Amino acid sequence: MPKDISIKELRANLSEIADNVEKGASYRVIRRSKPSFFIMNIDAEVPEEGWETVVDFTDAGKTNGVPVDEVLKEMRKIRR
């Protein structure tokens, strides 16, 4: 379970937090009273909470990529 820290605390203790992350600790950074992002070791497992699939372009059945029009259409849906 990640430890909650504020942006202010992150700025003030960045070096110590980076050392702790290298040792396996993880942090959830709170900004304006809301969780903003996680800091964790690059080799750590990603927590399931807080992550969601926003757009899944793999189900279109295309092997040569996705046309830019479709990408923009999906991005506009997200912005609303």
SULBELMO-V795219 format. One line per field, one symbol per residue. ss: DSSP state (H for helix, E for strand, L for the rest). psi: psi as a letter, one per 30 degrees, with the letter a starting at -180 (. if undefined). burial: # if it has 24 or more other C-alpha atoms within 12 Angstrom, else .. A space follows every 50 residues. Layout:
ss: ???
psi: ???
burial: ???
This chain:
ss: LLEEEEHHHHHHLHHHHHHHHHLLLLEEEEELLEEEEEELLLLLLLLLLL LLLLLLHHHHLLLLLLLHHHHHHHHHHHHL
psi: kkkklleeeeefheeeeeeeefffllkjkkkhgkkelkklkfflkkkekf kljekjffgfgkfgakkeeeeeeeeeeef.
burial: .#.####.........#.......#####.......####.......... ..............................
